[in-house]
Amino acid sequence: MPFVRIDALGTNPERLDALGRAVHDALVEAVGIPSDDRFQVLVGHDGTHSTLRYDPAYLGIRRDDGLVYVTITMRSGRSPEQKQALYRRIAELAHAYADTEPRNVFVNVLENEPLDWSFGEGVAQYAHSPAPADAPAPRGTASPSREG
């Protein structure tokens, strides 16, 4: 179960929604999360009452006020190749869905363990149960199937 937060400067609800769809679709395609596993916080910053700060040329990438920060918290275990595919697909879909230049898509992945999730009722539902559908399979095995 990934939890996604997207912060975008100078945006509107339509662009935020498009960015949310882009990140979700990339997660489904690149790391195999279930299509109905969508938990997101989408935040627009107007630059007056709140702002995003960034270096316009860090690592030689030309950023501007179209910058979008994407933070994804998910269970640990994805391979470096899966993460690279995820970053690439998020940038591609953000461009296609929200007209956001790939150079302005900043992604940060935070990984954690099953005990770090509570879906409500004050219970860590994954603590003593089989792996959820989005859990990565151990290396060298097939991904778990999603049951009804």
Phi and psi in radians as a Rosetta constraint file:
Dihedral C 1 N 2 CA 2 C 2 CIRCULARHARMONIC -1.326 0.35
Dihedral N 2 CA 2 C 2 N 3 CIRCULARHARMONIC 2.579 0.35
Dihedral C 2 N 3 CA 3 C 3 CIRCULARHARMONIC -2.056 0.35
Dihedral N 3 CA 3 C 3 N 4 CIRCULARHARMONIC 2.188 0.35
Dihedral C 3 N 4 CA 4 C 4 CIRCULARHARMONIC -2.040 0.35
Dihedral N 4 CA 4 C 4 N 5 CIRCULARHARMONIC 2.368 0.35
Dihedral C 4 N 5 CA 5 C 5 CIRCULARHARMONIC -2.161 0.35
Dihedral N 5 CA 5 C 5 N 6 CIRCULARHARMONIC 2.271 0.35
Dihedral C 5 N 6 CA 6 C 6 CIRCULARHARMONIC -2.142 0.35
Dihedral N 6 CA 6 C 6 N 7 CIRCULARHARMONIC 2.202 0.35
Dihedral C 6 N 7 CA 7 C 7 CIRCULARHARMONIC -2.068 0.35
Dihedral N 7 CA 7 C 7 N 8 CIRCULARHARMONIC 2.237 0.35
Dihedral C 7 N 8 CA 8 C 8 CIRCULARHARMONIC -2.355 0.35
Dihedral N 8 CA 8 C 8 N 9 CIRCULARHARMONIC 2.400 0.35
Dihedral C 8 N 9 CA 9 C 9 CIRCULARHARMONIC -1.506 0.35
Dihedral N 9 CA 9 C 9 N 10 CIRCULARHARMONIC 2.390 0.35
Dihedral C 9 N 10 CA 10 C 10 CIRCULARHARMONIC 0.958 0.35
Dihedral N 10 CA 10 C 10 N 11 CIRCULARHARMONIC 0.998 0.35
Dihedral C 10 N 11 CA 11 C 11 CIRCULARHARMONIC -2.214 0.35
Dihedral N 11 CA 11 C 11 N 12 CIRCULARHARMONIC 3.077 0.35
Dihedral C 11 N 12 CA 12 C 12 CIRCULARHARMONIC -2.202 0.35
Dihedral N 12 CA 12 C 12 N 13 CIRCULARHARMONIC 2.966 0.35
Dihedral C 12 N 13 CA 13 C 13 CIRCULARHARMONIC -1.029 0.35
Dihedral N 13 CA 13 C 13 N 14 CIRCULARHARMONIC -0.598 0.35
Dihedral C 13 N 14 CA 14 C 14 CIRCULARHARMONIC -1.146 0.35
Dihedral N 14 CA 14 C 14 N 15 CIRCULARHARMONIC -0.752 0.35
Dihedral C 14 N 15 CA 15 C 15 CIRCULARHARMONIC -1.172 0.35
Dihedral N 15 CA 15 C 15 N 16 CIRCULARHARMONIC -0.716 0.35
Dihedral C 15 N 16 CA 16 C 16 CIRCULARHARMONIC -1.040 0.35
Dihedral N 16 CA 16 C 16 N 17 CIRCULARHARMONIC -0.767 0.35
Dihedral C 16 N 17 CA 17 C 17 CIRCULARHARMONIC -1.081 0.35
Dihedral N 17 CA 17 C 17 N 18 CIRCULARHARMONIC -0.756 0.35
Dihedral C 17 N 18 CA 18 C 18 CIRCULARHARMONIC -1.104 0.35
Dihedral N 18 CA 18 C 18 N 19 CIRCULARHARMONIC -0.700 0.35
Dihedral C 18 N 19 CA 19 C 19 CIRCULARHARMONIC -1.140 0.35
Dihedral N 19 CA 19 C 19 N 20 CIRCULARHARMONIC -0.711 0.35
Dihedral C 19 N 20 CA 20 C 20 CIRCULARHARMONIC -1.065 0.35
Dihedral N 20 CA 20 C 20 N 21 CIRCULARHARMONIC -0.743 0.35
Dihedral C 20 N 21 CA 21 C 21 CIRCULARHARMONIC -1.120 0.35
Dihedral N 21 CA 21 C 21 N 22 CIRCULARHARMONIC -0.715 0.35
Dihedral C 21 N 22 CA 22 C 22 CIRCULARHARMONIC -1.061 0.35
Dihedral N 22 CA 22 C 22 N 23 CIRCULARHARMONIC -0.830 0.35
Dihedral C 22 N 23 CA 23 C 23 CIRCULARHARMONIC -1.147 0.35
Dihedral N 23 CA 23 C 23 N 24 CIRCULARHARMONIC -0.761 0.35
Dihedral C 23 N 24 CA 24 C 24 CIRCULARHARMONIC -1.091 0.35
Dihedral N 24 CA 24 C 24 N 25 CIRCULARHARMONIC -0.827 0.35
Dihedral C 24 N 25 CA 25 C 25 CIRCULARHARMONIC -1.071 0.35
Dihedral N 25 CA 25 C 25 N 26 CIRCULARHARMONIC -0.661 0.35
Dihedral C 25 N 26 CA 26 C 26 CIRCULARHARMONIC -1.146 0.35
Dihedral N 26 CA 26 C 26 N 27 CIRCULARHARMONIC -0.698 0.35
Dihedral C 26 N 27 CA 27 C 27 CIRCULARHARMONIC -1.103 0.35
Dihedral N 27 CA 27 C 27 N 28 CIRCULARHARMONIC -0.723 0.35
Dihedral C 27 N 28 CA 28 C 28 CIRCULARHARMONIC -1.103 0.35
Dihedral N 28 CA 28 C 28 N 29 CIRCULARHARMONIC -0.827 0.35
Dihedral C 28 N 29 CA 29 C 29 CIRCULARHARMONIC -1.256 0.35
Dihedral N 29 CA 29 C 29 N 30 CIRCULARHARMONIC -0.797 0.35
Dihedral C 29 N 30 CA 30 C 30 CIRCULARHARMONIC -1.509 0.35
Dihedral N 30 CA 30 C 30 N 31 CIRCULARHARMONIC -0.584 0.35
Dihedral C 30 N 31 CA 31 C 31 CIRCULARHARMONIC -2.151 0.35
Dihedral N 31 CA 31 C 31 N 32 CIRCULARHARMONIC 0.028 0.35
Dihedral C 31 N 32 CA 32 C 32 CIRCULARHARMONIC 1.337 0.35
Dihedral N 32 CA 32 C 32 N 33 CIRCULARHARMONIC 0.497 0.35
Dihedral C 32 N 33 CA 33 C 33 CIRCULARHARMONIC -1.239 0.35
Dihedral N 33 CA 33 C 33 N 34 CIRCULARHARMONIC 2.708 0.35
Dihedral C 33 N 34 CA 34 C 34 CIRCULARHARMONIC -1.136 0.35
Dihedral N 34 CA 34 C 34 N 35 CIRCULARHARMONIC 2.551 0.35
Dihedral C 34 N 35 CA 35 C 35 CIRCULARHARMONIC -1.138 0.35
Dihedral N 35 CA 35 C 35 N 36 CIRCULARHARMONIC -0.412 0.35
Dihedral C 35 N 36 CA 36 C 36 CIRCULARHARMONIC -1.621 0.35
Dihedral N 36 CA 36 C 36 N 37 CIRCULARHARMONIC 0.123 0.35
Dihedral C 36 N 37 CA 37 C 37 CIRCULARHARMONIC -1.652 0.35
Dihedral N 37 CA 37 C 37 N 38 CIRCULARHARMONIC 1.352 0.35
Dihedral C 37 N 38 CA 38 C 38 CIRCULARHARMONIC -2.225 0.35
Dihedral N 38 CA 38 C 38 N 39 CIRCULARHARMONIC 1.916 0.35
Dihedral C 38 N 39 CA 39 C 39 CIRCULARHARMONIC -2.312 0.35
Dihedral N 39 CA 39 C 39 N 40 CIRCULARHARMONIC 1.975 0.35
Dihedral C 39 N 40 CA 40 C 40 CIRCULARHARMONIC -2.458 0.35
Dihedral N 40 CA 40 C 40 N 41 CIRCULARHARMONIC 2.625 0.35
Dihedral C 40 N 41 CA 41 C 41 CIRCULARHARMONIC -2.080 0.35
Dihedral N 41 CA 41 C 41 N 42 CIRCULARHARMONIC 2.111 0.35
Dihedral C 41 N 42 CA 42 C 42 CIRCULARHARMONIC -1.992 0.35
Dihedral N 42 CA 42 C 42 N 43 CIRCULARHARMONIC 2.124 0.35
Dihedral C 42 N 43 CA 43 C 43 CIRCULARHARMONIC -2.230 0.35
Dihedral N 43 CA 43 C 43 N 44 CIRCULARHARMONIC 2.187 0.35
Dihedral C 43 N 44 CA 44 C 44 CIRCULARHARMONIC -1.717 0.35
Dihedral N 44 CA 44 C 44 N 45 CIRCULARHARMONIC 2.424 0.35
Dihedral C 44 N 45 CA 45 C 45 CIRCULARHARMONIC -2.016 0.35
Dihedral N 45 CA 45 C 45 N 46 CIRCULARHARMONIC 2.243 0.35
Dihedral C 45 N 46 CA 46 C 46 CIRCULARHARMONIC -1.533 0.35
Dihedral N 46 CA 46 C 46 N 47 CIRCULARHARMONIC -0.133 0.35
Dihedral C 46 N 47 CA 47 C 47 CIRCULARHARMONIC 1.437 0.35
Dihedral N 47 CA 47 C 47 N 48 CIRCULARHARMONIC -0.138 0.35
Dihedral C 47 N 48 CA 48 C 48 CIRCULARHARMONIC -1.813 0.35
Dihedral N 48 CA 48 C 48 N 49 CIRCULARHARMONIC -0.985 0.35
Dihedral C 48 N 49 CA 49 C 49 CIRCULARHARMONIC -1.625 0.35
Dihedral N 49 CA 49 C 49 N 50 CIRCULARHARMONIC -0.356 0.35
Dihedral C 49 N 50 CA 50 C 50 CIRCULARHARMONIC -2.584 0.35
Dihedral N 50 CA 50 C 50 N 51 CIRCULARHARMONIC 2.766 0.35
Dihedral C 50 N 51 CA 51 C 51 CIRCULARHARMONIC -2.626 0.35
Dihedral N 51 CA 51 C 51 N 52 CIRCULARHARMONIC 2.897 0.35
Dihedral C 51 N 52 CA 52 C 52 CIRCULARHARMONIC -2.021 0.35
Dihedral N 52 CA 52 C 52 N 53 CIRCULARHARMONIC 2.377 0.35
Dihedral C 52 N 53 CA 53 C 53 CIRCULARHARMONIC -1.888 0.35
Dihedral N 53 CA 53 C 53 N 54 CIRCULARHARMONIC 2.515 0.35
Dihedral C 53 N 54 CA 54 C 54 CIRCULARHARMONIC -2.783 0.35
Dihedral N 54 CA 54 C 54 N 55 CIRCULARHARMONIC 2.742 0.35
Dihedral C 54 N 55 CA 55 C 55 CIRCULARHARMONIC -1.568 0.35
Dihedral N 55 CA 55 C 55 N 56 CIRCULARHARMONIC 2.184 0.35
Dihedral C 55 N 56 CA 56 C 56 CIRCULARHARMONIC -1.249 0.35
Dihedral N 56 CA 56 C 56 N 57 CIRCULARHARMONIC -0.098 0.35
Dihedral C 56 N 57 CA 57 C 57 CIRCULARHARMONIC -2.498 0.35
Dihedral N 57 CA 57 C 57 N 58 CIRCULARHARMONIC 0.295 0.35
Dihedral C 57 N 58 CA 58 C 58 CIRCULARHARMONIC -1.011 0.35
Dihedral N 58 CA 58 C 58 N 59 CIRCULARHARMONIC 2.332 0.35
Dihedral C 58 N 59 CA 59 C 59 CIRCULARHARMONIC 1.031 0.35
Dihedral N 59 CA 59 C 59 N 60 CIRCULARHARMONIC 0.403 0.35
Dihedral C 59 N 60 CA 60 C 60 CIRCULARHARMONIC 1.335 0.35
Dihedral N 60 CA 60 C 60 N 61 CIRCULARHARMONIC 0.246 0.35
Dihedral C 60 N 61 CA 61 C 61 CIRCULARHARMONIC -1.740 0.35
Dihedral N 61 CA 61 C 61 N 62 CIRCULARHARMONIC 2.156 0.35
Dihedral C 61 N 62 CA 62 C 62 CIRCULARHARMONIC -1.444 0.35
Dihedral N 62 CA 62 C 62 N 63 CIRCULARHARMONIC 1.843 0.35
Dihedral C 62 N 63 CA 63 C 63 CIRCULARHARMONIC -1.765 0.35
Dihedral N 63 CA 63 C 63 N 64 CIRCULARHARMONIC 2.733 0.35
Dihedral C 63 N 64 CA 64 C 64 CIRCULARHARMONIC -2.483 0.35
Dihedral N 64 CA 64 C 64 N 65 CIRCULARHARMONIC -2.935 0.35
Dihedral C 64 N 65 CA 65 C 65 CIRCULARHARMONIC -1.220 0.35
Dihedral N 65 CA 65 C 65 N 66 CIRCULARHARMONIC 0.070 0.35
Dihedral C 65 N 66 CA 66 C 66 CIRCULARHARMONIC -1.490 0.35
Dihedral N 66 CA 66 C 66 N 67 CIRCULARHARMONIC 0.132 0.35
Dihedral C 66 N 67 CA 67 C 67 CIRCULARHARMONIC -1.017 0.35
Dihedral N 67 CA 67 C 67 N 68 CIRCULARHARMONIC 2.441 0.35
Dihedral C 67 N 68 CA 68 C 68 CIRCULARHARMONIC -2.266 0.35
Dihedral N 68 CA 68 C 68 N 69 CIRCULARHARMONIC 2.233 0.35
Dihedral C 68 N 69 CA 69 C 69 CIRCULARHARMONIC -1.724 0.35
Dihedral N 69 CA 69 C 69 N 70 CIRCULARHARMONIC 2.243 0.35
Dihedral C 69 N 70 CA 70 C 70 CIRCULARHARMONIC -2.113 0.35
Dihedral N 70 CA 70 C 70 N 71 CIRCULARHARMONIC 2.120 0.35
Dihedral C 70 N 71 CA 71 C 71 CIRCULARHARMONIC -2.022 0.35
Dihedral N 71 CA 71 C 71 N 72 CIRCULARHARMONIC 2.193 0.35
Dihedral C 71 N 72 CA 72 C 72 CIRCULARHARMONIC -2.091 0.35
Dihedral N 72 CA 72 C 72 N 73 CIRCULARHARMONIC 2.111 0.35
Dihedral C 72 N 73 CA 73 C 73 CIRCULARHARMONIC -1.827 0.35
Dihedral N 73 CA 73 C 73 N 74 CIRCULARHARMONIC 2.175 0.35
Dihedral C 73 N 74 CA 74 C 74 CIRCULARHARMONIC -2.657 0.35
Dihedral N 74 CA 74 C 74 N 75 CIRCULARHARMONIC 2.922 0.35
Dihedral C 74 N 75 CA 75 C 75 CIRCULARHARMONIC -1.083 0.35
Dihedral N 75 CA 75 C 75 N 76 CIRCULARHARMONIC 2.523 0.35
Dihedral C 75 N 76 CA 76 C 76 CIRCULARHARMONIC -1.259 0.35
Dihedral N 76 CA 76 C 76 N 77 CIRCULARHARMONIC 2.801 0.35
Dihedral C 76 N 77 CA 77 C 77 CIRCULARHARMONIC 2.154 0.35
Dihedral N 77 CA 77 C 77 N 78 CIRCULARHARMONIC -0.092 0.35
Dihedral C 77 N 78 CA 78 C 78 CIRCULARHARMONIC -1.270 0.35
Dihedral N 78 CA 78 C 78 N 79 CIRCULARHARMONIC 2.548 0.35
Dihedral C 78 N 79 CA 79 C 79 CIRCULARHARMONIC -1.325 0.35
Dihedral N 79 CA 79 C 79 N 80 CIRCULARHARMONIC 2.800 0.35
Dihedral C 79 N 80 CA 80 C 80 CIRCULARHARMONIC -0.992 0.35
Dihedral N 80 CA 80 C 80 N 81 CIRCULARHARMONIC -0.645 0.35
Dihedral C 80 N 81 CA 81 C 81 CIRCULARHARMONIC -1.135 0.35
Dihedral N 81 CA 81 C 81 N 82 CIRCULARHARMONIC -0.692 0.35
Dihedral C 81 N 82 CA 82 C 82 CIRCULARHARMONIC -1.134 0.35
Dihedral N 82 CA 82 C 82 N 83 CIRCULARHARMONIC -0.714 0.35
Dihedral C 82 N 83 CA 83 C 83 CIRCULARHARMONIC -1.153 0.35
Dihedral N 83 CA 83 C 83 N 84 CIRCULARHARMONIC -0.760 0.35
Dihedral C 83 N 84 CA 84 C 84 CIRCULARHARMONIC -1.059 0.35
Dihedral N 84 CA 84 C 84 N 85 CIRCULARHARMONIC -0.736 0.35
Dihedral C 84 N 85 CA 85 C 85 CIRCULARHARMONIC -1.110 0.35
Dihedral N 85 CA 85 C 85 N 86 CIRCULARHARMONIC -0.670 0.35
Dihedral C 85 N 86 CA 86 C 86 CIRCULARHARMONIC -1.110 0.35
Dihedral N 86 CA 86 C 86 N 87 CIRCULARHARMONIC -0.861 0.35
Dihedral C 86 N 87 CA 87 C 87 CIRCULARHARMONIC -1.025 0.35
Dihedral N 87 CA 87 C 87 N 88 CIRCULARHARMONIC -0.789 0.35
Dihedral C 87 N 88 CA 88 C 88 CIRCULARHARMONIC -1.084 0.35
Dihedral N 88 CA 88 C 88 N 89 CIRCULARHARMONIC -0.776 0.35
Dihedral C 88 N 89 CA 89 C 89 CIRCULARHARMONIC -1.226 0.35
Dihedral N 89 CA 89 C 89 N 90 CIRCULARHARMONIC -0.645 0.35
Dihedral C 89 N 90 CA 90 C 90 CIRCULARHARMONIC -1.038 0.35
Dihedral N 90 CA 90 C 90 N 91 CIRCULARHARMONIC -0.827 0.35
Dihedral C 90 N 91 CA 91 C 91 CIRCULARHARMONIC -1.067 0.35
Dihedral N 91 CA 91 C 91 N 92 CIRCULARHARMONIC -0.745 0.35
Dihedral C 91 N 92 CA 92 C 92 CIRCULARHARMONIC -1.109 0.35
Dihedral N 92 CA 92 C 92 N 93 CIRCULARHARMONIC -0.815 0.35
Dihedral C 92 N 93 CA 93 C 93 CIRCULARHARMONIC -1.285 0.35
Dihedral N 93 CA 93 C 93 N 94 CIRCULARHARMONIC -0.579 0.35
Dihedral C 93 N 94 CA 94 C 94 CIRCULARHARMONIC -1.079 0.35
Dihedral N 94 CA 94 C 94 N 95 CIRCULARHARMONIC -0.649 0.35
Dihedral C 94 N 95 CA 95 C 95 CIRCULARHARMONIC -1.202 0.35
Dihedral N 95 CA 95 C 95 N 96 CIRCULARHARMONIC -0.799 0.35
Dihedral C 95 N 96 CA 96 C 96 CIRCULARHARMONIC -1.197 0.35
Dihedral N 96 CA 96 C 96 N 97 CIRCULARHARMONIC -0.749 0.35
Dihedral C 96 N 97 CA 97 C 97 CIRCULARHARMONIC -1.519 0.35
Dihedral N 97 CA 97 C 97 N 98 CIRCULARHARMONIC -0.609 0.35
Dihedral C 97 N 98 CA 98 C 98 CIRCULARHARMONIC -2.182 0.35
Dihedral N 98 CA 98 C 98 N 99 CIRCULARHARMONIC 0.178 0.35
Dihedral C 98 N 99 CA 99 C 99 CIRCULARHARMONIC 0.913 0.35
Dihedral N 99 CA 99 C 99 N 100 CIRCULARHARMONIC 0.652 0.35
Dihedral C 99 N 100 CA 100 C 100 CIRCULARHARMONIC -1.728 0.35
Dihedral N 100 CA 100 C 100 N 101 CIRCULARHARMONIC 2.171 0.35
Dihedral C 100 N 101 CA 101 C 101 CIRCULARHARMONIC -1.075 0.35
Dihedral N 101 CA 101 C 101 N 102 CIRCULARHARMONIC 2.333 0.35
Dihedral C 101 N 102 CA 102 C 102 CIRCULARHARMONIC -0.925 0.35
Dihedral N 102 CA 102 C 102 N 103 CIRCULARHARMONIC -0.539 0.35
Dihedral C 102 N 103 CA 103 C 103 CIRCULARHARMONIC -1.152 0.35
Dihedral N 103 CA 103 C 103 N 104 CIRCULARHARMONIC -0.304 0.35
Dihedral C 103 N 104 CA 104 C 104 CIRCULARHARMONIC -1.756 0.35
Dihedral N 104 CA 104 C 104 N 105 CIRCULARHARMONIC 0.200 0.35
Dihedral C 104 N 105 CA 105 C 105 CIRCULARHARMONIC -1.831 0.35
Dihedral N 105 CA 105 C 105 N 106 CIRCULARHARMONIC 1.904 0.35
Dihedral C 105 N 106 CA 106 C 106 CIRCULARHARMONIC -1.876 0.35
Dihedral N 106 CA 106 C 106 N 107 CIRCULARHARMONIC 2.057 0.35
Dihedral C 106 N 107 CA 107 C 107 CIRCULARHARMONIC -2.069 0.35
Dihedral N 107 CA 107 C 107 N 108 CIRCULARHARMONIC 2.386 0.35
Dihedral C 107 N 108 CA 108 C 108 CIRCULARHARMONIC -2.274 0.35
Dihedral N 108 CA 108 C 108 N 109 CIRCULARHARMONIC 2.182 0.35
Dihedral C 108 N 109 CA 109 C 109 CIRCULARHARMONIC -1.860 0.35
Dihedral N 109 CA 109 C 109 N 110 CIRCULARHARMONIC 2.243 0.35
Dihedral C 109 N 110 CA 110 C 110 CIRCULARHARMONIC -1.982 0.35
Dihedral N 110 CA 110 C 110 N 111 CIRCULARHARMONIC 2.241 0.35
Dihedral C 110 N 111 CA 111 C 111 CIRCULARHARMONIC -1.921 0.35
Dihedral N 111 CA 111 C 111 N 112 CIRCULARHARMONIC 2.612 0.35
Dihedral C 111 N 112 CA 112 C 112 CIRCULARHARMONIC -2.580 0.35
Dihedral N 112 CA 112 C 112 N 113 CIRCULARHARMONIC -2.976 0.35
Dihedral C 112 N 113 CA 113 C 113 CIRCULARHARMONIC -2.022 0.35
Dihedral N 113 CA 113 C 113 N 114 CIRCULARHARMONIC 2.924 0.35
Dihedral C 113 N 114 CA 114 C 114 CIRCULARHARMONIC -0.950 0.35
Dihedral N 114 CA 114 C 114 N 115 CIRCULARHARMONIC -0.656 0.35
Dihedral C 114 N 115 CA 115 C 115 CIRCULARHARMONIC -1.179 0.35
Dihedral N 115 CA 115 C 115 N 116 CIRCULARHARMONIC -0.226 0.35
Dihedral C 115 N 116 CA 116 C 116 CIRCULARHARMONIC -1.466 0.35
Dihedral N 116 CA 116 C 116 N 117 CIRCULARHARMONIC 0.110 0.35
Dihedral C 116 N 117 CA 117 C 117 CIRCULARHARMONIC -2.101 0.35
Dihedral N 117 CA 117 C 117 N 118 CIRCULARHARMONIC 2.308 0.35
Dihedral C 117 N 118 CA 118 C 118 CIRCULARHARMONIC -2.264 0.35
Dihedral N 118 CA 118 C 118 N 119 CIRCULARHARMONIC 2.195 0.35
Dihedral C 118 N 119 CA 119 C 119 CIRCULARHARMONIC -1.698 0.35
Dihedral N 119 CA 119 C 119 N 120 CIRCULARHARMONIC 0.170 0.35
Dihedral C 119 N 120 CA 120 C 120 CIRCULARHARMONIC 2.330 0.35
Dihedral N 120 CA 120 C 120 N 121 CIRCULARHARMONIC 2.947 0.35
Dihedral C 120 N 121 CA 121 C 121 CIRCULARHARMONIC 1.093 0.35
Dihedral N 121 CA 121 C 121 N 122 CIRCULARHARMONIC 0.299 0.35
Dihedral C 121 N 122 CA 122 C 122 CIRCULARHARMONIC 1.159 0.35
Dihedral N 122 CA 122 C 122 N 123 CIRCULARHARMONIC 0.495 0.35
Dihedral C 122 N 123 CA 123 C 123 CIRCULARHARMONIC -2.141 0.35
Dihedral N 123 CA 123 C 123 N 124 CIRCULARHARMONIC 2.441 0.35
Dihedral C 123 N 124 CA 124 C 124 CIRCULARHARMONIC -1.552 0.35
Dihedral N 124 CA 124 C 124 N 125 CIRCULARHARMONIC 1.533 0.35
Dihedral C 124 N 125 CA 125 C 125 CIRCULARHARMONIC -1.030 0.35
Dihedral N 125 CA 125 C 125 N 126 CIRCULARHARMONIC -0.531 0.35
Dihedral C 125 N 126 CA 126 C 126 CIRCULARHARMONIC -1.494 0.35
Dihedral N 126 CA 126 C 126 N 127 CIRCULARHARMONIC -0.131 0.35
Dihedral C 126 N 127 CA 127 C 127 CIRCULARHARMONIC -1.042 0.35
Dihedral N 127 CA 127 C 127 N 128 CIRCULARHARMONIC -0.707 0.35
Dihedral C 127 N 128 CA 128 C 128 CIRCULARHARMONIC -2.256 0.35
Dihedral N 128 CA 128 C 128 N 129 CIRCULARHARMONIC 0.530 0.35
Dihedral C 128 N 129 CA 129 C 129 CIRCULARHARMONIC -2.191 0.35
Dihedral N 129 CA 129 C 129 N 130 CIRCULARHARMONIC 2.894 0.35
Dihedral C 129 N 130 CA 130 C 130 CIRCULARHARMONIC -1.018 0.35
Dihedral N 130 CA 130 C 130 N 131 CIRCULARHARMONIC 2.804 0.35
Dihedral C 130 N 131 CA 131 C 131 CIRCULARHARMONIC -1.020 0.35
Dihedral N 131 CA 131 C 131 N 132 CIRCULARHARMONIC 2.389 0.35
Dihedral C 131 N 132 CA 132 C 132 CIRCULARHARMONIC -1.218 0.35
Dihedral N 132 CA 132 C 132 N 133 CIRCULARHARMONIC 2.958 0.35
Dihedral C 132 N 133 CA 133 C 133 CIRCULARHARMONIC -1.034 0.35
Dihedral N 133 CA 133 C 133 N 134 CIRCULARHARMONIC -0.500 0.35
Dihedral C 133 N 134 CA 134 C 134 CIRCULARHARMONIC -1.562 0.35
Dihedral N 134 CA 134 C 134 N 135 CIRCULARHARMONIC -0.021 0.35
Dihedral C 134 N 135 CA 135 C 135 CIRCULARHARMONIC -1.188 0.35
Dihedral N 135 CA 135 C 135 N 136 CIRCULARHARMONIC 2.343 0.35
Dihedral C 135 N 136 CA 136 C 136 CIRCULARHARMONIC -1.200 0.35
Dihedral N 136 CA 136 C 136 N 137 CIRCULARHARMONIC 2.527 0.35
Dihedral C 136 N 137 CA 137 C 137 CIRCULARHARMONIC -1.296 0.35
Dihedral N 137 CA 137 C 137 N 138 CIRCULARHARMONIC 2.592 0.35
Dihedral C 137 N 138 CA 138 C 138 CIRCULARHARMONIC -0.999 0.35
Dihedral N 138 CA 138 C 138 N 139 CIRCULARHARMONIC 2.578 0.35
Dihedral C 138 N 139 CA 139 C 139 CIRCULARHARMONIC -0.985 0.35
Dihedral N 139 CA 139 C 139 N 140 CIRCULARHARMONIC 2.360 0.35
Dihedral C 139 N 140 CA 140 C 140 CIRCULARHARMONIC 1.561 0.35
Dihedral N 140 CA 140 C 140 N 141 CIRCULARHARMONIC 0.049 0.35
Dihedral C 140 N 141 CA 141 C 141 CIRCULARHARMONIC -2.146 0.35
Dihedral N 141 CA 141 C 141 N 142 CIRCULARHARMONIC 2.897 0.35
Dihedral C 141 N 142 CA 142 C 142 CIRCULARHARMONIC -1.334 0.35
Dihedral N 142 CA 142 C 142 N 143 CIRCULARHARMONIC 2.718 0.35
Dihedral C 142 N 143 CA 143 C 143 CIRCULARHARMONIC -1.193 0.35
Dihedral N 143 CA 143 C 143 N 144 CIRCULARHARMONIC 2.597 0.35
Dihedral C 143 N 144 CA 144 C 144 CIRCULARHARMONIC -1.169 0.35
Dihedral N 144 CA 144 C 144 N 145 CIRCULARHARMONIC 2.594 0.35
Dihedral C 144 N 145 CA 145 C 145 CIRCULARHARMONIC -1.543 0.35
Dihedral N 145 CA 145 C 145 N 146 CIRCULARHARMONIC 2.685 0.35
Dihedral C 145 N 146 CA 146 C 146 CIRCULARHARMONIC -1.582 0.35
Dihedral N 146 CA 146 C 146 N 147 CIRCULARHARMONIC 2.204 0.35
Dihedral C 146 N 147 CA 147 C 147 CIRCULARHARMONIC -1.754 0.35
Dihedral N 147 CA 147 C 147 N 148 CIRCULARHARMONIC 2.506 0.35
